[in-house]
Amino acid sequence: MLPCPLPVFKGKNCRFDSCPSHESPPSSLLPSLLSELGVWTALLFSVESRLQKGQLLSLVPSQLAAFCCFSENQELKIMSGKPILHYFNGRGRMESVRWLLAAAGVEFEEKILKSAEDFENLVKGGNLMYQQVPMVEIDGLNLVQTRAILKYIAAKYNLYGKDLKEKALIDMYVEGMRDLNEMIMYYPLCYPGEEEKNLNFILERATERFFPVYEKALKSHGKNYLVGNQMSWADIQLFEAILMVEELKSDILSAFPKLQEFKARISKLPRIQKFLQPGSQRKPPMDDQAVEEATKIFNLEKGLIFYKRRNIQLCPLHGILAEKQSNNI
């Protein structure tokens, strides 16, 4: 096996067989690659001319290795950058993405939308498929739609089960938590005077519909995690949901001993501890100032009705109208 013929890759690792000491390029690789552009142009010309003459085998092996290593590492350069999250400076639908990346140990950057103009410019850029956020730049993709983003990250970082059955269980658990999370997410946007009614509705759903499911799951199989015996996307989403409901009622887990144990166990994981520390990229609960900021950026109408009547529900921060029955929220 040949050593890598490219000085800019020395000691950096590449997946290619001809470069056994290599794995991934440094983040500052592009300037070095550009400086080598003349070499690669000459090499490509050499390959083309020798192909025309039937003399490809006369290429020095290191030249072929260099050509292959270059194209392979160009792909790696795209795949190795930090994910970039496009959203406003609040929780919303992006918070679950932040949690999942943090649990996977993935560093990420955020491009914060601070004004309606920022959002309009993002839309005009052409990368926002449905003209909605959140959007995550990752692996050369511009991912939109929250569940699509979360599924991609979970699958990429081995947090999505080992087989089809585990994936189905994870999906079912996550969908329930999503319903609960969205009620909490919209709570700051409820009409004045309906706060107590909506709060009681959220707590009732948490304690009577959702938390009993997860308590039963943890109790029935006696393992540390919801699915299988390793942490998954479902565990991270459940932990996030527990913390969000506790912000509304601190003793919400008093009747759920298995969830208490689960919360204590997950909170001790180093990556989770790091994300819980002050100064992390975790966002605080939505307050009046954050609501006002989001309202201006996304041109929202304040008001969300949960309780016992059919309604047209404005889905803020997502740009759609969804018609729902209150018993299916």
N, C-alpha and C positions, 0 to 999 in steps of 0.2 A: 504494500500500500504506500502511496506517495505522500510526502508531506505537502501541506498546502503551499502552492507557489505564489500566493498573494501576500505581500508584506503587510497589507492593511488588516489581514485576518489573523496574523500570527498570534497564537495563544488565545484566540477568542472562541474557538469551537464552531463547527459547522456540522449539520446532520449528514453531509455527503460522505459516501464511503471512502472517497479518495482523500478526505481530510479528517483522519481519525481523531485528531486532537481538538476538534472544533464542535461547537454546539449552537451558539447564538451570537450575533454581532452586537457590538456596543451601540448605545443609543446615538452616539455621535458619529456613526459610520458614514453618513451621506457625504460630508465634505471630502473624506478620504476617497470615496468612490468617484466623486466628480473629478478629483485630481488625477485619477487613473483612467479617465475616459478615453484619452488618446490611445492607451494600451489596448483597451477593449475594442475600440474601433478598428485598429490594425488587426487584432486577433480575428474579429468577425470577417474582415476582408480576406484574411488568409484562409479561413475555413471555406468561404464561398468560392474563392478562386481555385482552391485545391479540389473542391467537390466537382467543379466544372472540368478539371483535368483528370479526375479519377485518382487523385493523390492524397485523399484524406488521411490514409494510414501513415503518410510521411510526417504528419504533425507530431511534434514532440509530445509524449504523454502528459508532461506537466502543462502544456498549452491546453490540451483537452480538459484536464482537471481544473485549470484556472477558469475556463469558460463555464464549466458546469457549476463550479463553486460560486462564481459570480451570480449566475441566474438564481441559484438556490438561496443565496444569502440576500438577494433582493427581495425574495418572498419573505424570508425571515425578518428583514427590516420592517416590512409592513406588519407582520404578525407580532412583533415584540414591543411596539409602542404602548404607552399607557392608554387605557380607555379614556375618552373625553365625554363628560356628561353635560348636556345642554338643558338647562332648566333655570327657574328662578331660585332665589336664595331661601328656599323653604322645603318642607317635607313633600307634600303632595304625592304624586305617583312615583317620583324618583327615589323616595326614601328607601323603599324595598330594594331597589337596585343598589343603592349605597351599602345597605346592610349585607347583601349577598356578595358583593365584591370584597367588602371588608372581611367577611367570614372566610372567603377563599384566599385571603392574604394578598389581594391584588391592589396595588396602588393605582389611583385614578386622579384625573384632573377634572376641574369643573369650569365651564364657561357660563358664568352667571348672567342671566337675562335681567337687566336692570330697568328697562323701559319698553314701552310699546314699540319704539323704533328698533330696539335690539331684536325683538321678536319678528317684526316685519322684515328685517334684513335677513334673519335666519330663513324665513319662508322664501324670500326672493332668491336666496342662494341655491334653491332647487334640490336640496338634499333632504328636505322634510316631506316625506312621502304624502302624508295626509294633512299637511300644514298644521300639525299638532306636535306638542312635546308631551312626554320626554323623548329625547333622542340621544343615543349613545354611539359614538364613533369607536369601533373596535374591530381589529383584524381587517382593516380596509373597508368595512361596512358602515353604513349609516342606519343603525337599527332604530325603528320606531315601534309603537304599540308595546305597552308595558309587559304583557305576558310573553310576547315574542322575545323581548330583551332578556327577561328573567330566565326563560327556558334556555336561551343560547348560553348565558353565563353559567347556569347550573350544569348543563351538559359539558361545557368546555372544562369546567373545574371539578368534574366528578362529584357533583352534588345532586344528581338526578336519577339515582337508583341504578341497580346493576342489570335489570331486565325490564321487559314490558310491563309485568305486573306491578313491580315497584314504582315504575313511572306513573302508572294509572293511580296508585294509592297516593303518591305525592301530589299529583294533579288534583285529586279530590280534596285532600286536606288543604292545599293552597287556595283552591277556589272558595272554600268556606271562609278562610282567613281574609281573603280579598274582600268578600262581602262585608265582613266586620270592619276591616281597615277603612273601607270607603265610607262607611257610616261615620266613623271617627274623623276621617279627613274632611268630610263636608260639615261636620258639626259646627265649626266656627262661622259657617256661612248661613246658619239658620236665621229665620226671621226674628227680630226683637220680640221678646215675650214668649217665645217658644223654646227657649234654651232648656228649661227644666223638663219639659215634656219629651224633647228629643234625647236628652241625657238619660232619662229613665228608660226610654225605648232601647237605646244602645246597651245599657247595663243589663236589661232583661234579655236581650238577644245573646249577649256574651255568656251569661250565666245559665240560660235555659236551652239555648240551641247549639252554641259553638264549643264552649269550654268542656261540656260533658262528653263530647265526641273525643276530644284529645285526651281527657282524663281516662276514659275507657280504653283507648288504644294503648296508652302507656301501661295501664294496669293489666290488660289482657295478655300482652306478650312479655311483660317483665323486663324489657330492655331499656336502654338509656335514650333511645331515639324513636321517633314515630314510625319509621320504615326501615326494616332490616336492622343491622346493628352498627350503622355508621351514620354520621351526620349528613343530612340532606337539606335541600332547599326548603322543604316543609318545616324542618326544625328552626331554621333561621326566621322564616316568616312567622312561625308561632311565637318565638321569643320576642320578635318585634311587636306582634299583636298584644302580647301580655303586657309589655311595657307601656304601650299606648293606652290600654284600658286602665292600668294602674294609675296613670296620670289623671284619669277621671274619678277613680275610686281606689284608694290605696290598698284596701283590704279585699279586693275583688277575688283573690284566690283562696280566701279563708275556707271555702268548702271543697277545695280541690288539692288534696295533699300531693298527688302525683305531679301536678303542674307546678306546685311549689318546689318539689325536688328537681324537676326539669329546669325551672328557671335558675335555681342555685347552681346546677351543674353546668349549664350553658354559659352562665355569666363568668365562670372561672376559666374558660378557654382563653388562652393568651390573645388571640386575634379579636375576640369579642371584648375582652377587658380593654384592649387598646382603643377600640372604637367607642367604648363607653366613657373614655377619659375626656375631660374638658380640653377643648382645642382640636378635637378630631373633626372630621367632615360630617359627622352626624348633626342633623338639624334639630332645633328646639321645637316644641309644640307651636302651632300657629297662634299668634296673638293678633290683636287688632291692627297693629302696624303691618304685620306680614300679610294679613287679609287685604288691607288697603293697597299694598304694593302689588299683590297678585291681581287685584281688581283692575288696577291701572294698566298693567302689562298685558293682560289677556282680555280686557274689556268685559269683565264679568258683571252679571247682575246678581246682587246679593239676595239669597233666599233659597232655602231648601226645606221642603216639607216631607217629613217622614211618616206622619202618624195617621193611620187608619183612614186614608182616602186615596183614591186614584189620583195620580198627578203626573205632570210633565216635569221631569227632573233635569235641571241644568247640570251637566257634568263639567265643572270648572277645571281649568288647567288641562283639559283634554279636547275641548272644542266641539262636543257633540251634544245632542239632546237625546235622552233615553227615556222611554215611557216604561214605567214600572208599577206593579201593584205593591202596596206597602208590605204585604205579607211575604213578598219574594225579595225584598231588599237585602 
